Amino acid sequence: MEKIALNEIELAKRWGVSPKTLQRWRTEGRGPQYLKLSKRVVYPLDQIESYEHEALHASTWEKGDDVIVSGSSQWLSAHQVATATSLPVYILTHPQVRESLGIPHARVGKQLRFRLDEVMAWAHRWTAESAAAGIEVPADERRRTLLKALASLPA
């Protein structure tokens, strides 16, 4: 009969850690998902293999699934894109602002990277959508705003 789950002693031996480490991970919400049947804790093999796959790294600086092969366009940093587009750096670097605006980006290892052509296409779409919604660029010359920066981009 084939095993479909390992107990914590078997998993600890498989990974070379102590059973206490697995117990601590459960209290911290780390490690693979497990079943608790009365007092017995078992780890389904499919959950173990899934967790091992997620922990797989191609090198010390990137996860195996995050490897991005460079295409024809070049990956740029947030500062390089901000300089090229005159957009405020904070909209590119602040995660909540970037996500709420839907700015296209990628993670290359731990670094945040952008393609200038994708950011320019996003900026033109965003400008068109805001104009269609009736949002106008404020006339106040003393303040630099996102709308003003987007309006100044070349078509």
Contact map, one row per residue, 1 for C-alpha under 8 A:
11100000000000000000000000000000000000000000000000000000000000000000000000000000000000000000000000000000000000000000000000000000000000000000000000000000000
11110000000000000000000000000000000000000000000000000000000000000000000000000000000000000000000000000000000000000000000000000000000000000000000000000000000
11111100000000000000000000000000000000000000000000000000000000000000000000000000000000000000000000000000000000000000000000000000000000000000000000000000000
01111100000000000000000000000000000000000001110000000000000000000000000000000000000000000000000000000000000000000000000000000000000000000000000000000000000
00111110000000000000000000000000000000000111100000000000000000000000000000000000000000000000000000000000000000000000000000000000000000000000000000000000000
00111111111000000000000000000000000000000111100000000000000000000000000000000000000000000000000000000000000000000000000000000000000000000000000000000000000
00001111111000000000000000000000000000011110000000000000000000000000000000000000000000000000000000000000000000000000000000000000000000000000000000000000000
00000111111100000010010000000000000000001110000000000000000000000000000000000000000000000000000000000000000000000000000000000000000000000000000000000000000
00000111111110000110000000000000000000000000000000000000000000000000000000000000000000000000000000000000000000000000000000000000000000000000000000000000000
00000111111111000000000000000000000000000000000000000000000000000000000000000000000000000000000000000000000000000000000000000000000000000000000000000000000
00000111111111100000000000000000000000000010000000000000000000000000000000000000000000000000000000000000000000000000000000000000000000000000000000000000000
00000001111111111110010000000000000000000000000000000000000000000000000000000000000000000000000000000000000000000000000000000000000000000000000000000000000
00000000111111111100000000000000000000000000000000000000000000000000000000000000000000000000000000000000000000000000000000000000000000000000000000000000000
00000000011111110000000000000000000000000000000000000000000000000000000000000000000000000000000000000000000000000000000000000000000000000000000000000000000
00000000001111111000000000000000000000000000000000000000000000000000000000000000000000000000000000000000000000000000000000000000000000000000000000000000000
00000000000111111100000000000000000000000000000000000000000000000000000000000000000000000000000000000000000000000000000000000000000000000000000000000000000
00000000000110111110110000000000000000000000000000000000000000000000000000000000000000000000000000000000000000000000000000000000000000000000000000000000000
00000000100110011111110000000000000000000000000000000000000000000000000000000000000000000000000000000000000000000000000000000000000000000000000000000000000
00000001100100001111111000000000000000000000000000000000000000000000000000000000000000000000000000000000000000000000000000000000000000000000000000000000000
00000000000000000111111100000000000000000000000000000000000000000000000000000000000000000000000000000000000000000000000000000000000000000000000000000000000
00000000000000001111111110000000000000000000000000000000000000000000000000000000000000000000000000000000000000000000000000000000000000000000000000000000000
00000001000100001111111111000010000000000000000000000000000000000000000000000000000000000000000000000000000000000000000000000000000000000000000000000000000
00000000000000000011111111100000000000000000000000000000000000000000000000000000000000000000000000000000000000000000000000000000000000000000000000000000000
00000000000000000001111111110000000000000000000000000000000000000000000000000000000000000000000000000000000000000000000000000000000000000000000000000000000
00000000000000000000111111111110000000000000000000000000000000000000000000000000000000000000000000000000000000000000000000000000000000000000000000000000000
00000000000000000000011111111110000000000000000000000000000000000000000000000000000000000000000000000000000000000000000000000000000000000000000000000000000
00000000000000000000001111111100000000000000000000000000000000000000000000000000000000000000000000000000000000000000000000000000000000000000000000000000000
00000000000000000000000111111100000000000000000000000000000000000000000000000000000000000000000000000000000000000000000000000000000000000000000000000000000
00000000000000000000000011111110000000000000000000000000000000000000000000000000000000000000000000000000000000000000000000000000000000000000000000000000000
00000000000000000000000011111111000000000000000000000000000000000000000000000000000000000000000000000000000000000000000000000000000000000000000000000000000
00000000000000000000010011001111100000000000000000100000000000000000000000000000000000000000000000000000000000000000000000000000000000000000000000000000000
00000000000000000000000000000111110000000010001101100000000000000000000000000000000000000000000000000000000000000000000000000000000000000000000000000000000
00000000000000000000000000000011111000000011001100000000000000000000000000000000000000000000000000000000000000000000000000000000000000000000000000000000000
00000000000000000000000000000001111100001111001000000000000000000000000000000000000000000000000000000000000000000000000000000000000000000000000000000000000
00000000000000000000000000000000111110001111000000000000000000000000000000000000000000000000000000000000000000000000000000000000000000000000000000000000000
00000000000000000000000000000000011111111100000000000000000000000000000000000000000000000000000000000000000000000000000000000000000000000000000000000000000
00000000000000000000000000000000001111111100000000000000000000000000000000000000000000000000000000000000000000000000000000000000000000000000000000000000000
00000000000000000000000000000000000111110000000000000000000000000000000000000000000000000000000000000000000000000000000000000000000000000000000000000000000
00000000000000000000000000000000000111111000000000000000000000000000000000000000000000000000000000000000000000000000000000000000000000000000000000000000000
00000010000000000000000000000000000111111100000000000000000000000000000000000000000000000000000000000000000000000000000000000000000000000000000000000000000
00000011000000000000000000000000011110111110000000000000000000000000000000000000000000000000000000000000000000000000000000000000000000000000000000000000000
00001111000000000000000000000000011110011111000000000000000000000000000000000000000000000000000000000000000000000000000000000000000000000000000000000000000
00001111001000000000000000000001111000001111101100000000000000000000000000000000000000000000000000000000000000000000000000000000000000000000000000000000000
00011100000000000000000000000000111000000111111100000000000000000000000000000000000000000000000000000000000000000000000000000000000000000000000000000000000
00011100000000000000000000000000000000000011111110000000000000000000000000000000000000000000000000000000000000000000000000000000000000000000000000000000000
00010000000000000000000000000000000000000001111111000000000000000000000000000000000000000000000000000000000000000000000000000000000000000000000000000000000
00000000000000000000000000000001110000000011111111100000000000000000000000000000000000000000000000000000000000000000000000000000000000000000000000000000000
00000000000000000000000000000001100000000011111111110000000000000000000000000000000000000000000000000000000000000000000000000000000000000000000000000000000
00000000000000000000000000000000000000000000111111111000000000000000000000000000000000000000000000000000000000000000000000000000000000000000000000000000000
00000000000000000000000000000001000000000000011111111100000000000000000000000000000000000000000000000000000000000000000000000000000000000000000000000000000
00000000000000000000000000000011000000000000001111111110000000000000000000000000000000000000000000000000000000000000000000000000000000000000000000000000000
00000000000000000000000000000000000000000000000111111111000000000000000000000000000000000000000000000000000000000000000000000000000000000000000000000000000
00000000000000000000000000000000000000000000000011111111000000000000000000000000000000000000000000000000000000000000000000000000000000000000000000000000000
00000000000000000000000000000000000000000000000001111111000000000000000000000000000000000000000000000000000000000000000000000000000000000000000000000000000
00000000000000000000000000000000000000000000000000111111100000100000000000000000000000000000000000000000000000000000000000000000000000000000000000000000000
00000000000000000000000000000000000000000000000000011111110000110000000000000000000000000000000000000000000000000000000000000000000000000000000000000000000
00000000000000000000000000000000000000000000000000000011111101111000000000000000000000000000000000000000000000000000000000000000000000000000000000000000000
00000000000000000000000000000000000000000000000000000001111101110000000000000000000000000000000000000000000000000000000000000000000000000000000000000000000
00000000000000000000000000000000000000000000000000000000111111110000000000000000000000000000000000000000000000000000000000000000000000000000000000000000000
00000000000000000000000000000000000000000000000000000000111111000000000000000000000000000000000000000000000000000000000000000000000000000000000000000000000
00000000000000000000000000000000000000000000000000000000001111100000000000000000000000000000000000000000000011000000000000000000000000000000000000000000000
00000000000000000000000000000000000000000000000000000000111111110110000000000000000000000000000000000000000111000000000000000000000000000000000000000000000
00000000000000000000000000000000000000000000000000000011111011111110000000000000000000000000000000000000000010000000000000000000000000000000000000000000000
00000000000000000000000000000000000000000000000000000001111001111110000000000000000000000000000000000000000000000000000000000000000000000000000000000000000
00000000000000000000000000000000000000000000000000000000100000111110000000000000000000000000000000000000000000000000000000000000000000000000000000000000000
00000000000000000000000000000000000000000000000000000000000001111111000000000000000000000000000000000000001110000000000000000000000000000000000000000000000
00000000000000000000000000000000000000000000000000000000000001111111100000000000000000000000000000000000000110000000000000000000000000000000000000000000000
00000000000000000000000000000000000000000000000000000000000000000111110000000000000000000000000000000000000100000000000000000000000000000000000000000000000
00000000000000000000000000000000000000000000000000000000000000000011111000000000000000000000000000000000000000000000000000000000000000000000000000000000000
00000000000000000000000000000000000000000000000000000000000000000001111111100000000000000000000000000000000000000000000000000000000000000000000000000000000
00000000000000000000000000000000000000000000000000000000000000000000111111000000000000000000000000000000000000000000000000000000000000000000000000000000000
00000000000000000000000000000000000000000000000000000000000000000000011111000000000000000000000000000000000000000000000000000000000000000000000000000000000
00000000000000000000000000000000000000000000000000000000000000000000011111100000000000000000000000000000000000000010100000000000000000000000000000000000000
00000000000000000000000000000000000000000000000000000000000000000000011111110000000000000000000000000000000000000011000000000000000000000000000000000000000
00000000000000000000000000000000000000000000000000000000000000000000010011111000000000000000000000000000000000001111000000000000000000000000000000000000000
00000000000000000000000000000000000000000000000000000000000000000000000001111101100000000000000000000000000000001111000000000000000000000000000000000000000
00000000000000000000000000000000000000000000000000000000000000000000000000111111100000000000000000000000000000011100000000000000000000000000000000000000000
00000000000000000000000000000000000000000000000000000000000000000000000000011111110000001001100000000000000000011100000000000000000000000000000000000000000
00000000000000000000000000000000000000000000000000000000000000000000000000001111111000001000000000000000000000000000000000000000000000000000000000000000000
00000000000000000000000000000000000000000000000000000000000000000000000000011111111100000000000000000000000000000000000000000000000000000000000000000000000
00000000000000000000000000000000000000000000000000000000000000000000000000011111111111100000000000000000000000000101000000000000000000000000000000000000000
00000000000000000000000000000000000000000000000000000000000000000000000000000111111111111001000000000000000000000000000000000000000000000000000000000000000
00000000000000000000000000000000000000000000000000000000000000000000000000000011111111100000000000000000000000000000000000000000000000000000000000000000000
00000000000000000000000000000000000000000000000000000000000000000000000000000001111111000000000000000000000000000000000000000000000000000000000000000000000
00000000000000000000000000000000000000000000000000000000000000000000000000000000111111100000000000000000000000000000000100000000000000000000000000001000100
00000000000000000000000000000000000000000000000000000000000000000000000000000000111111110000000000000000000000000000000000000000000000000000000000001000000
00000000000000000000000000000000000000000000000000000000000000000000000000000000111011111010000000000000000000000000000000000000000000000000000001001100000
00000000000000000000000000000000000000000000000000000000000000000000000000000000010001111111000000000000000000000000000000000000000000000000000001001000000
00000000000000000000000000000000000000000000000000000000000000000000000000000110010000111111100000000000000000000000000000000000000000000000000000000000000
00000000000000000000000000000000000000000000000000000000000000000000000000000000000000011111110010000000000000000000000000000000000000000000000000000000000
00000000000000000000000000000000000000000000000000000000000000000000000000000000000000111111110011000000000000000000000000000000000000000000000000000000000
00000000000000000000000000000000000000000000000000000000000000000000000000000100010000011111111011000010000000000000000000000000000000000000000000000000000
00000000000000000000000000000000000000000000000000000000000000000000000000000100000000001111111001000000000000000000000000000000000000000000000000000000000
00000000000000000000000000000000000000000000000000000000000000000000000000000000000000000111111111000000000000000000000000000000000000000000000000000000000
00000000000000000000000000000000000000000000000000000000000000000000000000000000000000000001111111100000000000000000000000000000000000000000000000000000000
00000000000000000000000000000000000000000000000000000000000000000000000000000000000000000000011111110000000000000000000000000000000000000000000000000000000
00000000000000000000000000000000000000000000000000000000000000000000000000000000000000000111011111111000000000000000000000000000000000000000000000000000000
00000000000000000000000000000000000000000000000000000000000000000000000000000000000000000011111111111110000000000000000000000000000000000000000000000000000
00000000000000000000000000000000000000000000000000000000000000000000000000000000000000000000001111111110000000000000000000000000000000000000000000000000000
00000000000000000000000000000000000000000000000000000000000000000000000000000000000000000000000111111100000000000000000000000000000000000000000000000000000
00000000000000000000000000000000000000000000000000000000000000000000000000000000000000000000000011111110000000000000000000000000000000000000000000000000000
00000000000000000000000000000000000000000000000000000000000000000000000000000000000000000000000001111111000000000000000000000000000000000000000000000000000
00000000000000000000000000000000000000000000000000000000000000000000000000000000000000000001000001101111100000000000001001000000000000000000000000000000000
00000000000000000000000000000000000000000000000000000000000000000000000000000000000000000000000000000111110000000110011001000000000000000000000000000000000
00000000000000000000000000000000000000000000000000000000000000000000000000000000000000000000000000000011111000011110000000000000000000000000000000000000000
00000000000000000000000000000000000000000000000000000000000000000000000000000000000000000000000000000001111100011100000000000000000000000000000000000000000
00000000000000000000000000000000000000000000000000000000000000000100000000000000000000000000000000000000111111111000000000000000000000000000000000000000000
00000000000000000000000000000000000000000000000000000000000001000111000000000000000000000000000000000000011111111000000000000000000000000000000000000000000
00000000000000000000000000000000000000000000000000000000000011100110000000000000000000000000000000000000001111100000000000000000000000000000000000000000000
00000000000000000000000000000000000000000000000000000000000011000000000000000000000000000000000000000000001111110000000000000000000000000000000000000000000
00000000000000000000000000000000000000000000000000000000000000000000000000000000000000000000000000000000001111111000000000000000000000000000000000000000000
00000000000000000000000000000000000000000000000000000000000000000000000000001100000000000000000000000000111101111100000000000000000000000000000000000000000
00000000000000000000000000000000000000000000000000000000000000000000000000111100000000000000000000000000111100111110000000000000000000000000000000000000000
00000000000000000000000000000000000000000000000000000000000000000000000000111100100000000000000000000001110000011111011000000000000000000000000000000000000
00000000000000000000000000000000000000000000000000000000000000000000000011110000000000000000000000000001100000001111111000000000000000000000000000000000000
00000000000000000000000000000000000000000000000000000000000000000000000001110000100000000000000000000000000000000111111100000000000000000000000000000000000
00000000000000000000000000000000000000000000000000000000000000000000000010000000000000000000000000000000000000000011111110000000000000000000000000000000000
00000000000000000000000000000000000000000000000000000000000000000000000000000000000000000000000000000001000000000111111111000000000000000000000000000000000
00000000000000000000000000000000000000000000000000000000000000000000000000000000000000000000000000000011000000000111111111100000000000000000000000000000000
00000000000000000000000000000000000000000000000000000000000000000000000000000000000010000000000000000000000000000001111111110000000000000000000000000000000
00000000000000000000000000000000000000000000000000000000000000000000000000000000000000000000000000000000000000000000111111111000000000000000000000000000000
00000000000000000000000000000000000000000000000000000000000000000000000000000000000000000000000000000011000000000000011111111100000000000000000000000000000
00000000000000000000000000000000000000000000000000000000000000000000000000000000000000000000000000000000000000000000001111111110000000000000000000000100000
00000000000000000000000000000000000000000000000000000000000000000000000000000000000000000000000000000000000000000000000111111111000000000000000000000100001
00000000000000000000000000000000000000000000000000000000000000000000000000000000000000000000000000000000000000000000000011111111100000000000000000000000000
00000000000000000000000000000000000000000000000000000000000000000000000000000000000000000000000000000000000000000000000001111111110000000000000000000000000
00000000000000000000000000000000000000000000000000000000000000000000000000000000000000000000000000000000000000000000000000111111111000000000000000100110000
00000000000000000000000000000000000000000000000000000000000000000000000000000000000000000000000000000000000000000000000000011111111100000000000000000000000
00000000000000000000000000000000000000000000000000000000000000000000000000000000000000000000000000000000000000000000000000001111111110000000000000000000000
00000000000000000000000000000000000000000000000000000000000000000000000000000000000000000000000000000000000000000000000000000111111111110000000000000000000
00000000000000000000000000000000000000000000000000000000000000000000000000000000000000000000000000000000000000000000000000000011111111110000000000000000000
00000000000000000000000000000000000000000000000000000000000000000000000000000000000000000000000000000000000000000000000000000001111111100000000000000000000
00000000000000000000000000000000000000000000000000000000000000000000000000000000000000000000000000000000000000000000000000000000111111100000000000000000000
00000000000000000000000000000000000000000000000000000000000000000000000000000000000000000000000000000000000000000000000000000000011111110000000000000000000
00000000000000000000000000000000000000000000000000000000000000000000000000000000000000000000000000000000000000000000000000000000011111111000000000000000000
00000000000000000000000000000000000000000000000000000000000000000000000000000000000000000000000000000000000000000000000000000000011001111100000000100000000
00000000000000000000000000000000000000000000000000000000000000000000000000000000000000000000000000000000000000000000000000000000000000111110000000110010000
00000000000000000000000000000000000000000000000000000000000000000000000000000000000000000000000000000000000000000000000000000000000000011111000000110000000
00000000000000000000000000000000000000000000000000000000000000000000000000000000000000000000000000000000000000000000000000000000000000001111100000000000000
00000000000000000000000000000000000000000000000000000000000000000000000000000000000000000000000000000000000000000000000000000000000000000111111000000000000
00000000000000000000000000000000000000000000000000000000000000000000000000000000000000000000000000000000000000000000000000000000000000000011111100000000000
00000000000000000000000000000000000000000000000000000000000000000000000000000000000000000000000000000000000000000000000000000000000000000001111100000000000
00000000000000000000000000000000000000000000000000000000000000000000000000000000000000000000000000000000000000000000000000000000000000000001111110000000000
00000000000000000000000000000000000000000000000000000000000000000000000000000000000000000000000000000000000000000000000000000000000000000000111111011000000
00000000000000000000000000000000000000000000000000000000000000000000000000000000000000000000000000000000000000000000000000000000000000000000001111111000000
00000000000000000000000000000000000000000000000000000000000000000000000000000000000000110000000000000000000000000000000000000000000000000000000111111100000
00000000000000000000000000000000000000000000000000000000000000000000000000000000000000000000000000000000000000000000000000000010000000011100000011111110000
00000000000000000000000000000000000000000000000000000000000000000000000000000000000000000000000000000000000000000000000000000000000000001100000111111111000
00000000000000000000000000000000000000000000000000000000000000000000000000000000000011110000000000000000000000000000000000000000000000000000000111111111100
00000000000000000000000000000000000000000000000000000000000000000000000000000000000000100000000000000000000000000000000000110010000000000000000001111111100
00000000000000000000000000000000000000000000000000000000000000000000000000000000000000000000000000000000000000000000000000000010000000001000000000111111100
00000000000000000000000000000000000000000000000000000000000000000000000000000000000000000000000000000000000000000000000000000000000000000000000000011111110
00000000000000000000000000000000000000000000000000000000000000000000000000000000000010000000000000000000000000000000000000000000000000000000000000001111111
00000000000000000000000000000000000000000000000000000000000000000000000000000000000000000000000000000000000000000000000000000000000000000000000000000001111
00000000000000000000000000000000000000000000000000000000000000000000000000000000000000000000000000000000000000000000000000010000000000000000000000000000111
